Each structure stands twice: as C-alpha cells, then as structure tokens.
Amino acid sequence: MEEILEEIEKLESEKINYQELSDDYFDIIPGEIPVLISAPHGARPSRDGKPRDVGEDEYTAPIAIILGQLTKAHVIYVRNATKKDPNYYPGTKYKQAIKEIVNKHKIKFIADIHGASNRNDFMVDVGIIDAKDMNKCSCPNFKDIIEESFNEIREQQGGRLFNIRFPGAGNPNRGIETVVRFARDICKIEAAQFEIRADYRILRRKPESTAALEFDKNEFPSDKEKVSKMITLLEEMIRKISQATRNIS
C-alpha cells in the first residue's frame, strides 16, 4: 500500500492543475470491466462564471486513477480547472464523454468520487438520490453491496451511510445535473456519489490548492492509514459490483 500512496501523491503533484483553466480539461483511461470511476472535481470548477468557493476536491482524481489500475475499471477524471462545473451543468463535454464510454463499453455502474471537508461528522457519505424508494434510488441493484462494503464505517457513523448530506440528486427543474442524476436519467444505468472526508483522501496539501491559497495556510495533517482504508474499501466494493453486473441485463 505504501507504493500505492506514493503513486497517488505523485499523480496529484504532476498531473492535476487545480487553478489552470483548459477547454481540454479531462482524461479517460480505458478499462476492462463494466464500471466507470469518475472524478469531476479533480481541479477547481466554476459555477455562474465564478470559481467554486470550496475549490477542487483534492486527491479525488489520482484515487480514481489508482482504483482503475487496481480493478481494471474505466476512469474519467478532471485534471484542469473548468469554466463549467462538470458535475453541475447539463451538456458539458465531460458528461458527453461519460455517455460515449457508457454506450461503447456497456457500463453498468458509475462510482463518482468527490471530497468533503473535515468539518463533516462522516468519513464517507454515499449519495444515491433516494435511499428508501428503490424506484427513485440511483443504484437499486447495487445499494446492498455498497452498504456491505462500508459496513464498518457505517457502524462508526451511527448507522448512517446514504444521503447524510450529499444525496447527489441535483435539481433538474433548476438545470442542476449531477453525474449521478445524469447516469440514472440519461444513461439509464446505476451510479453513486462518494463524498470522502478530507482526512481519508488527502496525503499532502499542494501549495497551489484553493484551501492553501484562500482558507488554511497550515500543512494538512495527512493520515496514511485512513487513506489506505478508504482505497481498500472502494477497491473491494468495485470488485463486488463488477461481479454483480453479470446478473444485470
């Protein structure tokens, strides 16, 4: 795992440009299983013409890349700042690319990786739009696998896991379309949004990160054991979902 963590830190340092805008802002890594891992906030997105206040979701892009290497899942991740938030606006190039990947490779599930701040009282919050009504849920066939995979964390979070704060629902009436909503309504496949707390994903804060520039000048207190734990749980979950897709037409 130490080598994996070193590779994650290297990828974040060398491949991800938080503040540098580009129209060519994402990369795709082909895989072999019917699962797509997405990281739409790897670099700083903009909403309503302004950079998002909380900045980028640090380390979500290299975590997605590494999970793809470990599981052979397909990966799409943002590596440059964007003029239009790929997880907020309909019709972005990022979502167009997702649809092409889904159709070409018969993707059955999207794991959409995001980041939450350490102010939250959860380690991971899994957004599935509706956790009670399976007709509205974004992953009715895979919900139990996700719950089983994160059972230890769910217990530590007082029995909470789904839709604690970030249900991933968006608001179609207001033109707000999350990747999870896009997957369910447009691509007609299952998806979940994984909001990972900062201490379970950040290894070393880059000086050009939005947090370092605007909010917290202090070195981030990284915890390799926590990051390793999150990667292991996500890897196991993706493998189980991949196996389960064989039973989904």
Contacts in CASP RR format, 6 or more apart in sequence:
PFRMAT RR
TARGET T0000
AUTHOR 0000-0000-0000
METHOD contacts of the structure
MODEL  1
MEEILEEIEKLESEKINYQELSDDYFDIIPGEIPVLISAPHGARPSRDGK
PRDVGEDEYTAPIAIILGQLTKAHVIYVRNATKKDPNYYPGTKYKQAIKE
IVNKHKIKFIADIHGASNRNDFMVDVGIIDAKDMNKCSCPNFKDIIEESF
NEIREQQGGRLFNIRFPGAGNPNRGIETVVRFARDICKIEAAQFEIRADY
RILRRKPESTAALEFDKNEFPSDKEKVSKMITLLEEMIRKISQATRNIS
1 228 0 8 1.000
1 231 0 8 1.000
1 232 0 8 1.000
2 224 0 8 1.000
4 66 0 8 1.000
4 70 0 8 1.000
4 228 0 8 1.000
4 231 0 8 1.000
5 203 0 8 1.000
5 224 0 8 1.000
5 227 0 8 1.000
5 228 0 8 1.000
7 62 0 8 1.000
7 66 0 8 1.000
8 59 0 8 1.000
8 62 0 8 1.000
8 63 0 8 1.000
8 66 0 8 1.000
8 203 0 8 1.000
8 227 0 8 1.000
9 62 0 8 1.000
9 203 0 8 1.000
9 204 0 8 1.000
11 61 0 8 1.000
11 62 0 8 1.000
11 65 0 8 1.000
11 66 0 8 1.000
12 58 0 8 1.000
12 59 0 8 1.000
12 61 0 8 1.000
12 62 0 8 1.000
12 203 0 8 1.000
12 206 0 8 1.000
13 206 0 8 1.000
15 61 0 8 1.000
15 62 0 8 1.000
15 79 0 8 1.000
16 42 0 8 1.000
16 43 0 8 1.000
16 56 0 8 1.000
16 61 0 8 1.000
16 62 0 8 1.000
16 79 0 8 1.000
17 43 0 8 1.000
17 79 0 8 1.000
17 80 0 8 1.000
17 81 0 8 1.000
18 42 0 8 1.000
18 43 0 8 1.000
18 44 0 8 1.000
18 55 0 8 1.000
18 56 0 8 1.000
18 81 0 8 1.000
18 206 0 8 1.000
18 208 0 8 1.000
18 209 0 8 1.000
18 210 0 8 1.000
19 43 0 8 1.000
19 44 0 8 1.000
19 81 0 8 1.000
19 208 0 8 1.000
19 210 0 8 1.000
20 43 0 8 1.000
20 80 0 8 1.000
20 81 0 8 1.000
21 80 0 8 1.000
21 81 0 8 1.000
21 82 0 8 1.000
21 83 0 8 1.000
22 80 0 8 1.000
22 81 0 8 1.000
23 83 0 8 1.000
23 93 0 8 1.000
24 80 0 8 1.000
25 43 0 8 1.000
25 78 0 8 1.000
25 79 0 8 1.000
25 80 0 8 1.000
25 81 0 8 1.000
25 82 0 8 1.000
25 93 0 8 1.000
25 94 0 8 1.000
26 76 0 8 1.000
26 77 0 8 1.000
26 78 0 8 1.000
26 79 0 8 1.000
26 80 0 8 1.000
26 86 0 8 1.000
26 93 0 8 1.000
26 94 0 8 1.000
26 97 0 8 1.000
27 76 0 8 1.000
27 77 0 8 1.000
27 79 0 8 1.000
28 74 0 8 1.000
28 75 0 8 1.000
28 76 0 8 1.000
28 97 0 8 1.000
28 101 0 8 1.000
29 65 0 8 1.000
29 68 0 8 1.000
29 74 0 8 1.000
29 75 0 8 1.000
29 76 0 8 1.000
29 77 0 8 1.000
30 74 0 8 1.000
30 105 0 8 1.000
31 68 0 8 1.000
31 72 0 8 1.000
31 73 0 8 1.000
31 74 0 8 1.000
31 75 0 8 1.000
31 105 0 8 1.000
32 72 0 8 1.000
33 71 0 8 1.000
33 72 0 8 1.000
33 73 0 8 1.000
33 74 0 8 1.000
33 238 0 8 1.000
33 242 0 8 1.000
33 245 0 8 1.000
34 105 0 8 1.000
34 106 0 8 1.000
34 107 0 8 1.000
34 108 0 8 1.000
34 109 0 8 1.000
34 242 0 8 1.000
34 245 0 8 1.000
35 71 0 8 1.000
35 73 0 8 1.000
35 74 0 8 1.000
35 107 0 8 1.000
35 108 0 8 1.000
35 109 0 8 1.000
35 110 0 8 1.000
35 111 0 8 1.000
35 238 0 8 1.000
35 241 0 8 1.000
35 242 0 8 1.000
35 245 0 8 1.000
36 73 0 8 1.000
36 74 0 8 1.000
36 75 0 8 1.000
36 76 0 8 1.000
36 98 0 8 1.000
36 101 0 8 1.000
36 102 0 8 1.000
36 105 0 8 1.000
36 107 0 8 1.000
36 109 0 8 1.000
36 110 0 8 1.000
36 111 0 8 1.000
37 64 0 8 1.000
37 67 0 8 1.000
37 68 0 8 1.000
37 73 0 8 1.000
37 74 0 8 1.000
37 75 0 8 1.000
37 76 0 8 1.000
37 77 0 8 1.000
37 110 0 8 1.000
37 111 0 8 1.000
37 113 0 8 1.000
37 238 0 8 1.000
38 64 0 8 1.000
38 75 0 8 1.000
38 76 0 8 1.000
38 77 0 8 1.000
38 98 0 8 1.000
38 110 0 8 1.000
38 111 0 8 1.000
38 112 0 8 1.000
38 113 0 8 1.000
38 179 0 8 1.000
39 57 0 8 1.000
39 60 0 8 1.000
39 61 0 8 1.000
39 63 0 8 1.000
39 64 0 8 1.000
39 75 0 8 1.000
39 76 0 8 1.000
39 77 0 8 1.000
39 78 0 8 1.000
39 112 0 8 1.000
39 113 0 8 1.000
39 114 0 8 1.000
40 77 0 8 1.000
40 78 0 8 1.000
40 85 0 8 1.000
40 86 0 8 1.000
40 87 0 8 1.000
40 94 0 8 1.000
40 112 0 8 1.000
40 114 0 8 1.000
40 179 0 8 1.000
41 52 0 8 1.000
41 55 0 8 1.000
41 56 0 8 1.000
41 57 0 8 1.000
41 60 0 8 1.000
41 78 0 8 1.000
41 85 0 8 1.000
41 86 0 8 1.000
41 87 0 8 1.000
41 114 0 8 1.000
41 115 0 8 1.000
42 56 0 8 1.000
42 57 0 8 1.000
42 58 0 8 1.000
42 60 0 8 1.000
42 61 0 8 1.000
42 77 0 8 1.000
42 78 0 8 1.000
42 79 0 8 1.000
43 56 0 8 1.000
43 61 0 8 1.000
43 78 0 8 1.000
43 79 0 8 1.000
43 80 0 8 1.000
43 81 0 8 1.000
43 82 0 8 1.000
44 51 0 8 1.000
44 52 0 8 1.000
44 55 0 8 1.000
44 56 0 8 1.000
44 81 0 8 1.000
44 82 0 8 1.000
44 210 0 8 1.000
45 51 0 8 1.000
45 52 0 8 1.000
45 55 0 8 1.000
45 56 0 8 1.000
45 78 0 8 1.000
45 81 0 8 1.000
45 82 0 8 1.000
45 84 0 8 1.000
45 85 0 8 1.000
45 86 0 8 1.000
45 87 0 8 1.000
45 88 0 8 1.000
46 52 0 8 1.000
46 81 0 8 1.000
46 82 0 8 1.000
46 83 0 8 1.000
46 84 0 8 1.000
46 85 0 8 1.000
47 84 0 8 1.000
47 85 0 8 1.000
47 88 0 8 1.000
49 83 0 8 1.000
51 81 0 8 1.000
51 210 0 8 1.000
52 85 0 8 1.000
54 117 0 8 1.000
54 210 0 8 1.000
55 210 0 8 1.000
55 211 0 8 1.000
56 81 0 8 1.000
56 209 0 8 1.000
56 210 0 8 1.000
57 113 0 8 1.000
57 114 0 8 1.000
57 115 0 8 1.000
58 115 0 8 1.000
58 198 0 8 1.000
58 201 0 8 1.000
58 202 0 8 1.000
58 205 0 8 1.000
58 206 0 8 1.000
58 209 0 8 1.000
58 211 0 8 1.000
59 201 0 8 1.000
59 202 0 8 1.000
59 203 0 8 1.000
59 227 0 8 1.000
60 77 0 8 1.000
60 113 0 8 1.000
60 114 0 8 1.000
60 115 0 8 1.000
60 196 0 8 1.000
60 201 0 8 1.000
61 77 0 8 1.000
61 78 0 8 1.000
61 79 0 8 1.000
63 113 0 8 1.000
63 196 0 8 1.000
63 201 0 8 1.000
63 230 0 8 1.000
63 231 0 8 1.000
63 234 0 8 1.000
64 75 0 8 1.000
64 76 0 8 1.000
64 77 0 8 1.000
64 113 0 8 1.000
65 75 0 8 1.000
65 77 0 8 1.000
66 231 0 8 1.000
67 73 0 8 1.000
67 75 0 8 1.000
67 111 0 8 1.000
67 113 0 8 1.000
67 231 0 8 1.000
67 234 0 8 1.000
67 235 0 8 1.000
67 238 0 8 1.000
68 74 0 8 1.000
68 75 0 8 1.000
68 238 0 8 1.000
70 231 0 8 1.000
70 235 0 8 1.000
71 235 0 8 1.000
71 238 0 8 1.000
71 239 0 8 1.000
71 242 0 8 1.000
73 111 0 8 1.000
73 238 0 8 1.000
73 242 0 8 1.000
74 101 0 8 1.000
74 105 0 8 1.000
74 107 0 8 1.000
76 94 0 8 1.000
76 97 0 8 1.000
76 98 0 8 1.000
76 101 0 8 1.000
78 86 0 8 1.000
78 94 0 8 1.000
82 92 0 8 1.000
82 94 0 8 1.000
84 92 0 8 1.000
85 92 0 8 1.000
86 92 0 8 1.000
86 93 0 8 1.000
86 94 0 8 1.000
86 95 0 8 1.000
86 179 0 8 1.000
87 112 0 8 1.000
87 114 0 8 1.000
87 178 0 8 1.000
87 179 0 8 1.000
88 176 0 8 1.000
88 177 0 8 1.000
88 178 0 8 1.000
89 175 0 8 1.000
89 176 0 8 1.000
89 177 0 8 1.000
90 175 0 8 1.000
90 177 0 8 1.000
90 182 0 8 1.000
91 177 0 8 1.000
95 177 0 8 1.000
95 179 0 8 1.000
95 182 0 8 1.000
95 186 0 8 1.000
98 110 0 8 1.000
98 179 0 8 1.000
98 182 0 8 1.000
98 183 0 8 1.000
98 187 0 8 1.000
99 186 0 8 1.000
99 187 0 8 1.000
101 107 0 8 1.000
102 110 0 8 1.000
102 183 0 8 1.000
102 187 0 8 1.000
102 189 0 8 1.000
107 187 0 8 1.000
107 189 0 8 1.000
108 189 0 8 1.000
108 190 0 8 1.000
108 245 0 8 1.000
108 248 0 8 1.000
109 139 0 8 1.000
109 142 0 8 1.000
109 189 0 8 1.000
109 190 0 8 1.000
109 191 0 8 1.000
109 192 0 8 1.000
109 241 0 8 1.000
109 245 0 8 1.000
110 179 0 8 1.000
110 180 0 8 1.000
110 183 0 8 1.000
110 187 0 8 1.000
110 189 0 8 1.000
110 190 0 8 1.000
110 191 0 8 1.000
110 192 0 8 1.000
111 191 0 8 1.000
111 192 0 8 1.000
111 194 0 8 1.000
111 234 0 8 1.000
111 237 0 8 1.000
111 238 0 8 1.000
111 241 0 8 1.000
112 178 0 8 1.000
112 179 0 8 1.000
112 180 0 8 1.000
112 183 0 8 1.000
112 191 0 8 1.000
112 192 0 8 1.000
112 193 0 8 1.000
112 194 0 8 1.000
113 194 0 8 1.000
113 196 0 8 1.000
114 166 0 8 1.000
114 193 0 8 1.000
114 194 0 8 1.000
114 195 0 8 1.000
114 196 0 8 1.000
115 195 0 8 1.000
115 196 0 8 1.000
115 197 0 8 1.000
115 198 0 8 1.000
115 201 0 8 1.000
116 122 0 8 1.000
116 125 0 8 1.000
116 165 0 8 1.000
116 166 0 8 1.000
116 195 0 8 1.000
116 196 0 8 1.000
116 197 0 8 1.000
116 198 0 8 1.000
117 197 0 8 1.000
117 198 0 8 1.000
118 197 0 8 1.000
118 198 0 8 1.000
118 199 0 8 1.000
120 164 0 8 1.000
120 165 0 8 1.000
120 195 0 8 1.000
120 197 0 8 1.000
121 157 0 8 1.000
122 157 0 8 1.000
122 160 0 8 1.000
122 164 0 8 1.000
122 165 0 8 1.000
122 195 0 8 1.000
122 197 0 8 1.000
123 153 0 8 1.000
123 156 0 8 1.000
123 157 0 8 1.000
123 196 0 8 1.000
123 197 0 8 1.000
123 200 0 8 1.000
123 226 0 8 1.000
123 230 0 8 1.000
124 150 0 8 1.000
124 153 0 8 1.000
124 161 0 8 1.000
124 194 0 8 1.000
124 195 0 8 1.000
124 196 0 8 1.000
124 197 0 8 1.000
124 200 0 8 1.000
124 230 0 8 1.000
125 161 0 8 1.000
125 162 0 8 1.000
125 163 0 8 1.000
125 164 0 8 1.000
125 165 0 8 1.000
125 166 0 8 1.000
125 194 0 8 1.000
125 195 0 8 1.000
126 146 0 8 1.000
126 150 0 8 1.000
126 161 0 8 1.000
126 162 0 8 1.000
126 163 0 8 1.000
126 192 0 8 1.000
126 193 0 8 1.000
126 194 0 8 1.000
126 195 0 8 1.000
127 138 0 8 1.000
127 162 0 8 1.000
127 163 0 8 1.000
127 166 0 8 1.000
127 167 0 8 1.000
127 168 0 8 1.000
127 180 0 8 1.000
127 192 0 8 1.000
127 193 0 8 1.000
127 194 0 8 1.000
127 195 0 8 1.000
128 137 0 8 1.000
128 138 0 8 1.000
128 139 0 8 1.000
128 143 0 8 1.000
128 146 0 8 1.000
128 162 0 8 1.000
128 163 0 8 1.000
128 167 0 8 1.000
128 168 0 8 1.000
128 180 0 8 1.000
128 192 0 8 1.000
128 193 0 8 1.000
129 136 0 8 1.000
129 137 0 8 1.000
129 138 0 8 1.000
129 163 0 8 1.000
129 167 0 8 1.000
129 168 0 8 1.000
129 169 0 8 1.000
129 180 0 8 1.000
129 181 0 8 1.000
129 184 0 8 1.000
130 136 0 8 1.000
130 137 0 8 1.000
130 138 0 8 1.000
130 163 0 8 1.000
130 167 0 8 1.000
130 169 0 8 1.000
131 137 0 8 1.000
131 143 0 8 1.000
131 162 0 8 1.000
131 163 0 8 1.000
134 140 0 8 1.000
134 143 0 8 1.000
137 143 0 8 1.000
138 168 0 8 1.000
138 180 0 8 1.000
138 181 0 8 1.000
138 183 0 8 1.000
138 184 0 8 1.000
138 190 0 8 1.000
138 191 0 8 1.000
138 192 0 8 1.000
139 146 0 8 1.000
139 190 0 8 1.000
139 191 0 8 1.000
139 192 0 8 1.000
140 190 0 8 1.000
141 190 0 8 1.000
141 244 0 8 1.000
141 248 0 8 1.000
142 190 0 8 1.000
142 192 0 8 1.000
142 241 0 8 1.000
142 244 0 8 1.000
143 162 0 8 1.000
145 237 0 8 1.000
145 240 0 8 1.000
145 241 0 8 1.000
145 244 0 8 1.000
146 161 0 8 1.000
146 192 0 8 1.000
146 237 0 8 1.000
146 241 0 8 1.000
147 154 0 8 1.000
147 161 0 8 1.000
147 162 0 8 1.000
148 240 0 8 1.000
149 233 0 8 1.000
149 236 0 8 1.000
149 237 0 8 1.000
149 240 0 8 1.000
150 161 0 8 1.000
150 233 0 8 1.000
150 237 0 8 1.000
153 161 0 8 1.000
153 233 0 8 1.000
154 160 0 8 1.000
154 161 0 8 1.000
157 164 0 8 1.000
165 195 0 8 1.000
166 193 0 8 1.000
166 195 0 8 1.000
167 193 0 8 1.000
168 178 0 8 1.000
168 180 0 8 1.000
168 181 0 8 1.000
168 193 0 8 1.000
169 178 0 8 1.000
169 180 0 8 1.000
169 181 0 8 1.000
170 176 0 8 1.000
170 177 0 8 1.000
170 178 0 8 1.000
170 181 0 8 1.000
172 181 0 8 1.000
172 185 0 8 1.000
178 193 0 8 1.000
179 191 0 8 1.000
179 193 0 8 1.000
180 191 0 8 1.000
180 192 0 8 1.000
180 193 0 8 1.000
183 189 0 8 1.000
183 190 0 8 1.000
183 191 0 8 1.000
184 190 0 8 1.000
184 191 0 8 1.000
194 234 0 8 1.000
196 230 0 8 1.000
198 220 0 8 1.000
199 221 0 8 1.000
199 222 0 8 1.000
199 223 0 8 1.000
199 226 0 8 1.000
200 223 0 8 1.000
200 226 0 8 1.000
200 227 0 8 1.000
200 229 0 8 1.000
200 230 0 8 1.000
201 227 0 8 1.000
201 230 0 8 1.000
202 220 0 8 1.000
202 222 0 8 1.000
202 227 0 8 1.000
203 222 0 8 1.000
203 224 0 8 1.000
203 227 0 8 1.000
204 219 0 8 1.000
204 220 0 8 1.000
204 222 0 8 1.000
205 211 0 8 1.000
205 212 0 8 1.000
205 216 0 8 1.000
205 219 0 8 1.000
205 220 0 8 1.000
206 212 0 8 1.000
207 213 0 8 1.000
211 220 0 8 1.000
END
